[in-house]
Amino acid sequence: MEAKATQGVALVISDEQVVQMTTINDALRELGKEALQCDVQLYTQSSSQSKLPVESSSIEFLICISRSHAYPDGSWFDEISRALKPGGTILVYKVLQAAPKETEKVIISLERQLLLAGFSDAKGVQQSSNAGLQYVVTAKAKKASWKIGTSFALKKGTKAPIKLQMDDDSDLIDEDSLLTEEDLKKPQIPVGDCEISTTKKACKNCTCGRAEEEEKVKLGLTTEQLNNPQSSCGSCGLGDAFRCGTCPYKGLPPFKLGEKVSLSSNFLVADI
């Protein structure tokens, strides 16, 4: 069934085999004057199909007339979105025999399904007819006005630089004024200091006592120290792990204080 061509196309789909003309006209009036001036194409028993016989983005208005709660479902809303032009309008027109409270649930469900399918401005309305025996529920929504894959530039707002305004500068302190003459002097590195030397040994002009200690180590162990070892710290006989750096017994095996230090036969033999 086709009306006189004037402006655009309005596609009517239904899960029924026969649709009354008065029902189609009522649905067209819900969409406004522009829909009344369009070519009307009718596609019945569409619930048995999975695709509409139209090209993508070719329909300005699409009306879905149904008496079933299960039609249209999510897959059909996706197919309707494919057929509609960007900015096109969908109208779901349901004739139900149900109580008013149940029709409210139907409206909420239709609005949710339309939004999930990508439509905007979804709005449902309940109307009564036939002395309250039947109720007409309509839900209208629009397809987005842009096509899939469309790109556009985003306008970035210009941000003004942050300016700090100080009303009173009297609280500011100059950091340089906190330094004294002693702080500004370049530190003098002492020359010939034992602690600054790269190797831990006494310097040429040693005054810290390290030179004297090193001289004692160079002398080696005396016979008295071997036969009757003594310790001022009490740790010399415990082994190298407990001896100080200038211990005369460093390198020798542990021993008991007052007893002769005995060396093994291979003590002076090279390990390699």
C-alpha positions as CSV (number, residue, x, y, z in Angstrom):
1,M,0.0,0.0,0.0
2,E,1.5,3.4,-1.0
3,A,0.2,6.9,-0.6
4,K,0.8,9.8,-2.9
5,A,4.5,10.7,-3.0
6,T,5.2,14.1,-1.6
7,Q,8.1,14.1,0.8
8,G,10.3,11.3,2.2
9,V,9.3,7.8,3.2
10,A,7.4,6.5,6.2
11,L,7.8,2.7,6.6
12,V,5.1,0.8,8.6
13,I,6.1,-2.6,9.9
14,S,3.9,-5.0,11.8
15,D,3.9,-8.6,13.2
16,E,0.2,-8.9,12.1
17,Q,-1.0,-10.1,8.7
18,V,-3.5,-7.3,8.2
19,V,-3.3,-3.7,9.6
20,Q,-6.3,-1.3,9.5
21,M,-5.8,2.0,7.7
22,T,-7.2,3.9,10.7
23,T,-4.5,2.5,12.9
24,I,-1.8,3.6,10.4
25,N,-3.4,7.1,10.2
26,D,-3.5,7.4,14.0
27,A,0.2,6.5,14.2
28,L,1.1,9.0,11.4
29,R,-0.7,11.7,13.3
30,E,1.4,10.9,16.4
31,L,4.5,11.8,14.3
32,G,3.1,15.1,13.0
33,K,2.5,16.8,9.7
34,E,5.8,15.8,8.1
35,A,5.0,12.1,8.4
36,L,1.5,12.6,6.9
37,Q,3.2,14.0,3.8
38,C,5.5,11.0,3.3
39,D,5.1,8.0,1.1
40,V,3.8,5.2,3.2
41,Q,5.2,1.7,2.7
42,L,3.7,-1.3,4.6
43,Y,5.6,-4.4,5.6
44,T,3.4,-7.0,7.4
45,Q,4.4,-10.2,9.3
46,S,7.9,-8.7,9.8
47,S,8.4,-10.7,13.0
48,S,9.1,-13.8,10.9
49,Q,11.9,-12.0,9.1
50,S,15.3,-10.8,10.4
51,K,15.9,-7.9,8.1
52,L,14.0,-5.1,6.5
53,P,13.8,-4.9,2.6
54,V,15.2,-1.4,2.6
55,E,18.7,0.1,2.2
56,S,20.6,1.5,5.2
57,S,19.8,5.1,6.2
58,S,16.9,5.4,3.7
59,I,13.8,6.0,5.9
60,E,12.7,9.2,7.6
61,F,10.0,7.7,9.7
62,L,9.4,4.1,10.8
63,I,6.3,2.9,12.6
64,C,6.2,-0.4,14.3
65,I,2.6,-1.6,15.0
66,S,2.3,-4.6,17.3
67,R,0.0,-6.5,19.7
68,S,2.7,-8.6,21.2
69,H,4.9,-7.8,24.2
70,A,7.9,-9.7,22.6
71,Y,7.9,-7.6,19.3
72,P,9.9,-5.6,18.5
73,D,12.9,-7.0,20.5
74,G,16.5,-5.8,20.8
75,S,17.7,-7.2,17.4
76,W,14.8,-5.5,15.6
77,F,15.6,-2.1,17.2
78,D,19.1,-2.5,15.8
79,E,17.7,-3.3,12.3
80,I,15.3,-0.3,12.6
81,S,18.3,1.9,13.5
82,R,20.1,0.7,10.4
83,A,17.2,1.6,8.1
84,L,16.5,5.0,9.6
85,K,18.3,8.1,8.3
86,P,20.4,10.1,10.8
87,G,17.9,12.1,12.7
88,G,15.0,9.8,11.7
89,T,12.1,9.0,14.0
90,I,10.8,5.7,15.3
91,L,7.3,5.2,16.7
92,V,6.3,2.0,18.5
93,Y,2.5,1.6,18.4
94,K,1.2,-1.2,20.6
95,V,-2.5,-2.2,21.1
96,L,-2.8,-4.1,24.3
97,Q,-5.5,-5.7,26.3
98,A,-4.1,-5.1,29.8
99,A,-4.7,-3.1,33.0
100,P,-3.3,0.4,33.2
101,K,-0.6,-0.7,35.7
102,E,0.7,-3.3,33.2
103,T,0.8,-0.7,30.4
104,E,3.0,1.5,32.5
105,K,5.5,-1.3,32.8
106,V,5.3,-1.7,29.0
107,I,6.1,2.0,28.5
108,I,9.1,1.8,30.8
109,S,10.4,-1.3,29.0
110,L,10.1,0.3,25.6
111,E,11.9,3.5,26.7
112,R,14.7,1.4,28.1
113,Q,15.0,-0.7,24.9
114,L,15.1,2.4,22.7
115,L,17.8,4.0,24.8
116,L,19.9,0.8,24.8
117,A,19.6,0.6,21.0
118,G,21.2,4.1,20.7
119,F,18.0,6.2,20.2
120,S,17.5,9.5,22.1
121,D,14.6,11.5,23.5
122,A,12.6,8.3,24.1
123,K,9.2,9.1,25.5
124,G,6.2,6.7,26.0
125,V,2.5,7.6,26.2
126,Q,-0.6,5.6,27.2
127,Q,-3.9,6.1,25.5
128,S,-7.3,4.3,26.1
129,S,-9.7,3.2,23.3
130,N,-12.8,1.0,22.8
131,A,-14.4,2.0,26.1
132,G,-11.4,0.9,28.1
133,L,-11.2,-2.6,26.7
134,Q,-8.0,-1.9,24.8
135,Y,-5.1,0.4,25.5
136,V,-2.8,2.0,23.0
137,V,0.8,2.5,24.1
138,T,3.1,4.6,22.0
139,A,6.9,5.2,22.4
140,K,8.7,7.7,20.2
141,A,12.4,8.3,19.8
142,K,15.0,9.7,17.4
143,K,18.1,8.3,15.8
144,A,21.3,10.2,16.3
145,S,21.9,12.9,13.7
146,W,25.4,11.6,12.9
147,K,26.5,8.6,11.0
148,I,28.8,5.8,12.3
149,G,32.4,6.7,11.6
150,T,31.7,10.5,11.5
151,S,34.5,12.6,13.1
152,F,34.6,16.2,14.2
153,A,37.0,18.4,16.0
154,L,36.5,19.2,19.7
155,K,36.8,22.8,20.7
156,K,39.2,23.1,23.6
157,G,38.6,25.9,26.0
158,T,41.4,28.3,26.6
159,K,42.6,28.5,30.1
160,A,43.9,31.7,31.4
161,P,47.2,31.5,33.4
162,I,46.9,31.4,37.1
163,K,48.0,34.7,38.6
164,L,49.0,35.0,42.3
165,Q,48.3,38.4,43.7
166,M,50.0,39.3,47.0
167,D,48.4,42.2,48.8
168,D,51.3,42.5,51.3
169,D,54.9,41.6,50.6
170,S,56.1,42.5,54.1
171,D,55.9,38.8,55.2
172,L,58.4,37.7,52.5
173,I,62.0,37.0,53.6
174,D,65.0,37.1,51.4
175,E,66.8,33.8,51.7
176,D,70.2,35.3,51.0
177,S,69.8,37.5,54.0
178,L,69.8,34.4,56.3
179,L,73.4,33.5,55.2
180,T,76.3,34.7,57.4
181,E,79.8,35.5,56.2
182,E,81.0,32.1,57.6
183,D,78.4,30.4,55.4
184,L,79.6,32.1,52.3
185,K,83.3,31.0,52.8
186,K,84.5,28.2,50.6
187,P,85.4,25.2,52.8
188,Q,89.1,24.3,52.8
189,I,89.9,20.7,52.4
190,P,92.8,19.7,54.6
191,V,95.9,18.3,52.8
192,G,97.5,15.1,54.1
193,D,94.6,14.0,56.3
194,C,94.5,10.3,57.0
195,E,90.7,10.1,56.7
196,I,90.6,11.9,53.3
197,S,93.2,9.7,51.7
198,T,92.0,7.1,49.1
199,T,93.7,4.3,51.1
200,K,93.4,3.8,54.8
201,K,96.9,4.4,55.9
202,A,98.8,7.0,57.7
203,C,99.7,10.2,55.8
204,K,103.1,11.8,55.6
205,N,102.4,14.3,58.4
206,C,100.2,12.0,60.5
207,T,99.1,13.5,63.8
208,C,96.1,11.2,64.6
209,G,98.2,8.3,66.0
210,R,97.7,6.0,63.0
211,A,101.4,6.1,62.0
212,E,102.3,4.8,65.5
213,E,99.9,2.0,65.3
214,E,101.1,0.9,61.9
215,E,104.7,0.9,63.2
216,K,103.6,-1.5,65.9
217,V,102.1,-3.9,63.3
218,K,105.2,-3.8,61.2
219,L,107.3,-5.0,64.1
220,G,105.4,-8.4,64.1
221,L,104.7,-10.7,67.0
222,T,107.4,-11.2,69.6
223,T,108.2,-14.6,71.2
224,E,106.6,-13.4,74.4
225,Q,103.4,-12.5,72.5
226,L,103.3,-16.0,71.0
227,N,104.1,-18.0,74.2
228,N,101.9,-15.9,76.5
229,P,99.3,-14.0,74.4
230,Q,97.5,-11.2,76.1
231,S,94.7,-8.9,75.0
232,S,93.8,-5.5,76.2
233,C,90.3,-5.7,74.6
234,G,89.7,-9.4,75.5
235,S,88.6,-10.3,71.9
236,C,92.0,-11.2,70.3
237,G,91.6,-14.9,71.0
238,L,88.2,-15.2,69.5
239,G,89.3,-14.9,65.9
240,D,89.6,-12.3,63.1
241,A,85.8,-11.6,63.2
242,F,86.2,-10.1,66.7
243,R,89.7,-8.4,66.3
244,C,90.3,-4.7,65.6
245,G,92.1,-3.5,62.6
246,T,95.4,-3.0,64.4
247,C,95.3,-6.3,66.3
248,P,98.8,-8.0,66.3
249,Y,97.2,-11.4,66.2
250,K,95.2,-10.6,63.0
251,G,95.4,-13.6,60.7
252,L,96.1,-16.2,63.3
253,P,93.7,-18.9,64.4
254,P,91.6,-18.5,67.6
255,F,93.4,-19.2,70.9
256,K,92.9,-19.0,74.6
257,L,94.5,-16.1,76.5
258,G,97.6,-17.2,78.4
259,E,98.2,-20.4,76.3
260,K,100.8,-20.7,73.6
261,V,99.6,-19.9,70.1
262,S,100.2,-23.0,67.9
263,L,100.4,-22.7,64.1
264,S,99.6,-25.6,61.7
265,S,102.3,-27.0,59.5
266,N,100.8,-25.6,56.3
267,F,100.1,-22.2,57.8
268,L,102.7,-20.4,55.7
269,V,102.1,-22.5,52.5
270,A,100.3,-20.7,49.7
271,D,96.8,-21.7,49.0
272,I,97.4,-21.8,45.2
